[in-house]
Amino acid sequence: MLLRFKKRIGQTFNFLMRKQTLIILFFFAPFLVYYDVLILGHTISFNEASTDFSQHFGRLLPVLDPAAGSQQDHPWLSYIGIALRQGSIPLVNLENGLGALLVESMQSGVFYPLNLLLILMDLSSPQFFDLFEVFHVLILSINTFLLFRLYISWKLAIALSTAFSLSWLSFLEINMVHYRAFVWTPLIAWAAVKILRVAYSKRTILVGVFAITCCLTAGNPQEAFFDVIAVLVFVLAELLRAVIESHRIPWRSLFVFSFSLASGLLISSPSIYPYLVSKKAGLLNSLATPARSGASLSPEWLTGGIIPYINGAYANYFRPTVISNEELAVFAIHPVFIFLVIIGIILCFTRKISLSNKSIFLVFLISGILGISTISSFSLLPSLLTKIPFVNTIRMTKYVNYIYLLISTSGAIALSILINLPLKTRHCITRYALIGFVSIVFLIVFFHLSDPRWNFDWGSFSSLLQIWIGWAISIIILVWILLSNSTELNWKLFLFGMILTAFLMRPYGFSNAFPNHAPFPVAGVDLSQERILSNADSANTNLLRGYERVEVFDPILNRSFADLMNKNFSVLSGVLHLQLPKEVILNSNQIALLKLMGVTSIYGYKVTDANAVTPVDKEFLKINDPLPKVFLLKSNQTIEASCQVQNYSSALAATRSLLVSQPQIVHKSINQVQFELAQAGSGTLVSLQAFSPGWSLNGVPASKFCGAFNTWQGTFNANQLYTLRYVPPGLRTAYGFAIAGVILLLIALAFTRPNSGTAALP
């Protein structure tokens, strides 16, 4: 019986270690590692608990920035998917903020090509968000494999890419648009290196431009900015290699790469240019403070990758220059790459490495270290960063993914050099690297433990121990195969070990998907017809609940709407979060403003004038006689005067007295509002959507009404269907830029030599 059991175990192991099996495992590894969110009913999205994370999870959460994931990424993806099913690309969000910005916010990723996958998914369940995110882990695995393959054999590249993509980088950032933008960076770098090595074809250029487009349109152009800088480091390394090895610069390839990069940037311009146009025109309320770019990380925080669980528990200490719950960066490179970098450094002090290999290794390593220095408290650049346009509006410490890639690539190069050395030399360098690695870990831990302010939370020890075991196993496997007597490393064991340790490098798993915690739906009320002021959800989460709400969560808002809210509801919860705290009591002037905004109901707030509302249940109040979303006035001068002094009771009364016609029907759909008036008349047509010249009626852009809404002058017929359409300012021009990008792409393809793709790799 025992022999039969051993034989079966051996057969199973042999099956798992087959080449074909491991390649299949490589593709399925992300889905296996994230099994709990795909099979067990857990979720990456915390939308259902977004009102109070700590109530369900405590202080620490499985992913970084859960607010962005639950209040932006997940709801927006659902909204985009619904729109795509209707054959439209949503340019404005008509379910929030009286018409919240989508394209102009840049963060929604409206033009992201992979959004087409949403059409096939069940958008009613958070599992679509989980599957969409985990699919991007697979994309990162494949793209990193292609990149590492340029520096090392495919067998080792497949193991290294698995270690990279299934590391803490993915686990902590998988819910953020940062991640969806970053996963394309290795593919852009792959195309750049192929072009600079004159080992490319037209397909290489097309793939590179597609990757650039995906990176820029994924919803975080700031991430793409740093990712492009990382790609330029790859270009610099290849130029340096060419100069050292052939004493010439590949100008033709550099020309093709430049045109390809410019092509991708121009094709992606619809995701960025409307923001620039609206920002310049003063239409946006955009969070922009140099203090964000001045944020930095202490040495304790930067070295906290060795003991990552402690970082969260003592965030105020490890992040001395920022408020703890605002800081998002975690610097934790996979230990395998740290070990390989140590090997590379040792190699640089030997004569066993060529000048070209040493140079490109140092280019990547030094570039990564410079990236670290820009976000560290000992940086010499903070004052400079606060003065650079675009950079001075972002929190630098959030943008660390490109640093991971640069340092990890240097590790891959070090391994490629090491495996070509004699066995005796390889063994010797591996032993020195192991001593160096253990010494560095010991010094970092001692550095933390010796601080008298440090107090370990033993309640987290089990999770921390799990991480250490994962670290230890990954290093043991790498050292084992490097110290073997085989000239060809055991890539099968390497790959299998990296997949296995990925399960251990998750100190806390994802939690169960919660049922809808909100008190909606309210019996007897069709919420899809309501415009609600509510404290039931965090802003934007209503996109998953099927009702329109006044508030919105976004660092880039419609200025007219933001000014209106800030002037009249002074106790808003943050500059990004235009939502009233729960304890607010609405006075009569504020109720009048809500009626003027077309708000039909209130949830969770008390009012001073009980006659202005009709209770439906304990917390849900219907507003009595609000204005319709579209109406026609004789004139608007009296109303404007009252709005200027914020006397909304007077403005509301004047509006009623000057009313010519109310709508017979109002239908809201993707990017447009359709209506019919009950009576014909001439005068001022008002639409209670947040003002923007992007709104037009029969091609005529809107003017501003009462400081925040849209208006047109003219004569209007009864029972005629009118359509108000929204096109972001600058979008049509951006489409022109995109066409120019296609032309540049064609030029780059024209300069591609027929035999370029057959050139041998160095």
C-alpha positions, -999 to +999 in steps of 0.1 A: +000+000+000+028+024+009+047+016-022+016+022-043+010+055-026+046+066-032+043+056-068+011+076-073+027+106-056+057+102-080+034+100-110+015+131-099+048+150-094+061+139-128+029+151-144+031+184-127+066+189-138+060+182-175+068+210-198+034+213-213+017+211-178+039+239-165+032+262-195-005+256-189+000+264-152+018+296-162-014+308-180-037+297-152-015+307-123-032+341-118-066+324-116-053+298-092-037+323-069-068+344-068-091+314-065-109+329-035-123+358-055-132+337-085-146+306-068-153+311-031-175+342-032-148+366-021-143+399-039-116+424-047-142+452-048-153+465-014-182+485-029-207+469-006-188+480+025-176+514+012-196+534+037-174+522+066-144+499+058-133+497+094-166+483+104-160+452+083-123+449+079-106+469+107-078+492+098-059+471+073-075+460+040-064+434+015-057+460-012-044+495-013-068+524-018-100+505-014-120+538-017-108+543-053-115+507-062-150+506-046-161+542-053-146+547-087-132+517-106-160+492-099-190+516-104-174+532-135-167+498-151-202+488-146-216+520-160-192+517-190-202+481-196-239+490-196-233+518-221-213+496-244-241+471-245-263+499-258-238+507-285-224+539-269-193+551-252-203+571-221-187+606-222-206+620-192-220+603-161-257+613-159-262+593-127-240+615-104-234+651-097-260+665-121-239+651-149-204+642-135-174+641-159-162+609-173-138+616-202-126+649-187-118+632-154-092+610-173-096+584-145-126+564-158-108+547-187-137+553-210-117+546-242-098+516-228-099+489-256-104+460-231-136+476-219-152+456-248-148+425-225-174+440-202-201+434-228-197+397-221-198+399-183-225+398-157-223+434-145-248+428-117-223+409-096-189+421-082-174+390-098-171+407-131-148+433-115-128+405-099-125+386-132-116+418-151-088+426-126-074+391-124-073+389-162-050+419-160-026+399-138-024+374-166-017+402-190+011+414-168+025+378-167+025+375-204+039+409-211+067+406-186+076+371-200+080+387-234+102+414-220+124+391-199+127+368-229+148+395-246+174+391-219+172+355-208+161+321-221+123+316-223+124+288-197+138+312-170+118+341-183+086+323-177+096+317-140+108+352-135+076+367-150+055+345-127+074+358-097+070+394-108+033+393-117+022+373-087+042+394-062+029+420-037+027+444-066-003+427-080-018+417-047-019+452-032-027+472-064-050+449-083-081+471-076-065+503-089-065+519-124-027+523-117-024+486-122-044+484-154-022+510-169+010+495-157+005+460-170+011+472-206+044+488-198+065+456-202+049+451-237+058+487-247+094+481-235+094+448-254+085+466-286+110+494-280+139+469-273+130+449-304+130+480-326+163+493-312+179+459-318+167+459-354+149+427-346+114+439-353+086+436-379+055+455-387+036+434-361+061+445-335+052+482-342+015+475-342+017+456-308+038+484-293+014+511-304-016+491-291+002+487-257+009+524-255-028+531-263-039+507-236-016+521-211-027+557-217-064+550-219-067+525-189-077+554-166-045+567-151-024+589-175-002+598-145+009+562-142+015+561-180+037+592-176+061+573-153+057+541-174+069+560-205+099+572-186+107+536-177+104+527-214+129+554-222+153+538-198+151+506-219+157+527-250+188+543-233+201+509-223+198+495-259+214+526-274+243+522-249+246+485-259+247+494-296+274+521-291+295+497-271+292+467-293+289+482-328+302+518-322+271+533-339+236+545-331+208+528-349+192+560-362+166+543-384+154+522-355+154+552-333+133+570-359+108+541-361+105+540-323+100+577-320+072+577-346+056+546-330+057+563-295+042+596-309+016+575-328+004+558-296+004+591-277-017+608-304-041+578-308-047+580-270-053+617-270-091+615-266-085+602-231-063+632-222-069+662-244-105+670-233-092+674-197-065+698-209-090+719-229-116+720-200-089+727-175-076+756-195-111+770-199-117+769-162-144+743-164-129+718-140-124+717-102-092+697-102-073+687-071-039+702-077-016+710-048+022+710-048+020+694-013+010+661-030+043+659-050+062+667-018+051+636+000+079+612+008+087+579+024+111+574+053+139+548+053+118+528+077+090+526+053+112+519+023+129+490+041+095+477+054+093+452+025+110+428+048+083+432+074+054+446+053+026+439+078+041+463+103+040+492+078+002+493+080+000+490+117+024+519+123+017+540+093+021+574+110+057+565+120+067+550+087+052+579+067+064+610+085+054+636+059+018+626+051-014+616+068-013+578+071-046+570+054-037+592+024-004+574+016-007+544-006+028+532-016+042+499-005+078+492-016+081+454-017+100+438-046+099+401-048+128+386-028+140+366-059+148+398-077+165+413-047+187+383-046+195+385-083+203+422-080+229+413-053+243+388-077+246+414-104+263+438-081+289+411-072+294+404-109+302+440-115+332+437-093+345+407-112+361+404-147+334+378-157+311+403-172+314+422-205+312+460-206+279+460-225+262+436-200+276+455-170+265+488-185+228+478-192+226+461-158+238+494-141+215+515-163+184+496-150+196+494-114+207+530-111+175+542-128+155+522-103+175+536-074+169+571-087+132+563-088+134+553-052+153+584-043+126+607-057+100+594-033+123+591-002+126+616+027+163+619+019+156+630-017+173+662-030+145+669-054+113+677-034+114+714-041+121+708-078+092+683-081+067+708-067+075+732-095+072+708-125+038+711-142+017+679-142+042+662-118+034+688-090-002+677-089+003+640-081+014+621-051+048+607-062+048+579-037+019+562-055+039+557-087+064+530-079+054+502-103+080+514-129+107+511-102+097+475-097+101+468-134+135+485-138+150+467-108+135+434-117+148+437-152+183+443-138+178+411-118+169+392-150+200+405-167+221+394-137+207+359-139+214+357-177+250+366-171+254+342-142+241+311-160+267+315-187+296+314-163+315+282-153+298+261-127+325+268-101+322+306-106+284+304-105+285+285-072+309+309-056+289+340-066+257+324-054+272+317-020+284+353-017+250+366-028+233+344-001+256+358+025+249+393+013+211+387+012+209+373+047+231+401+060+209+428+044+178+412+058+194+409+092+205+446+092+171+458+081+153+438+108+179+450+134+174+486+122+137+483+129+139+464+162+166+487+176+143+518+174+128+524+209+096+537+192+089+504+175+064+481+192+055+450+174+018+439+172+020+402+180-016+399+168-003+401+132+025+376+137+008+347+120+003+368+088+039+380+090+052+345+095+033+334+064+052+361+044+085+350+058+079+314+048+070+325+013+102+346+011+123+318+025+110+291+002+114+313-029+151+320-020+158+284-011+145+273-045+165+298-064+197+290-044+191+253-048+189+255-086+219+279-088+240+256-067+231+225-087+258+209-109+237+212-140+247+238-166+210+243-174+190+255-145+160+235-134+134+260-148+105+236-140+113+236-103+118+274-105+084+281-121+065+256-099+081+272-068+072+307-078+036+297-083+036+279-049+051+308-030+026+332-045+000+316-023+021+323+007+029+360+000-007+370+008-007+379+045-044+385+045-069+373+019-099+389+003-132+390+022-166+378+014-188+398-010-214+415+011-251+417+003-264+451-006-261+469+027-280+500+016-316+505+027-327+508-009-350+500-026-377+519-008-412+503-010-435+520-034-408+543-049-393+539-084-358+550-076-347+551-112-368+582-116-354+599-085-326+624-081-315+618-046-295+635-019-283+605+001-259+595+028-267+558+023-237+550+000-204+565-007-207+586-038-207+568-071-218+535-056-253+543-067-242+533-102-246+497-091-279+504-074-299+520-102-306+555-090-293+590-096-277+609-068-264+644-064-230+637-048-199+624-066-164+611-056-136+622-080-106+645-077-116+661-110-151+676-109-173+700-128-163+734-115-198+749-116-213+720-097-184+719-072-187+757-066-225+754-061-220+726-035-191+742-017-209+776-014-241+762+000-231+730+018-199+741+036-195+709+055-187+686+027-166+655+034-133+664+016-122+681-015-126+649-036-158+637-020-188+660-025-210+643+000-227+658+031-218+642+064-247+622+080-253+647+109-262+676+086-296+692+091-308+710+059-323+745+063-351+760+043-327+778+019-308+746+012-341+728+006-351+755-019-317+750-037-324+713-038-357+720-055-340+743-079-315+715-087-344+691-095-337+669-065-368+648-058-359+630-025-336+630+005-323+600+023-306+600+057-308+638+065-330+658+087-347+691+076-357+722+096-389+727+075-410+696+078-436+711+054-411+710+025-410+672+025-432+642+028-418+612+047-420+578+029-402+558+056-380+564+086-352+582+067-365+586+031-381+620+024-398+630-008-393+667-016-425+685-022-428+701-057-392+702-070-385+717-104-385+693-134-352+685-150-361+706-181-384+736-183-391+768-203-391+803-188-402+837-201-369+852-189-342+846-163-329+880-151-347+880-118-337+845-111-300+852-118-300+881-094-314+859-066-289+832-073-260+856-071-269+864-035-276+828-028-313+835-020-327+803-034-361+807-019-365+839-039-350+823-070-373+793-068-404+816-064-393+837-094-388+805-115-423+793-108-438+827-116-419+829-150-426+793-160-440+789-195-439+752-200-430+720-182-419+688-199-444+663-210-416+636-210-380+636-200-358+606-210-322+603-199-299+580-218-262+577-225-247+612-232-281+628-239-314+640-224-345+639-246-377+659-238-410+671-251-426+703-238-463+703-229-468+738-243-451+758-270-434+791-262-404+814-265-378+823-239-352+805-219-349+768-219-332+754-187-317+720-183-308+711-147-276+693-156-243+707-144-232+735-167-207+728-195-204+742-230-202+705-240-240+704-237-256+714-269-291+718-284-293+715-322-256+722-323-258+753-301-236+751-269-252+759-236-250+791-217-249+793-179-281+795-158-280+804-121-243+798-119-245+760-124-270+749-150-275+750-188-297+773-208-306+782-244-327+810-259-353+803-286-388+793-296-399+758-288-428+737-300-451+715-280-450+677-284-417+678-304-388+657-293-357+677-285-323+662-277-296+677-255-263+661-263-230+661-245-196+661-262-166+670-240-149+702-251-118+693-272-130+657-280-135+663-317-101+679-319-086+649-301-102+626-327-082+646-353-051+640-333-059+603-332-061+603-370-027+620-371-015+593-349-027+566-374-008+585-401+024+585-380+019+547-375+017+542-412+049+561-417+066+540-390+054+509-408+066+522-441+101+526-427+102+490-415+126+469-436+112+436-448+140+417-432+140+435-398+121+408-380+148+382-389+177+399-372+193+378-345+190+388-309+222+395-290 
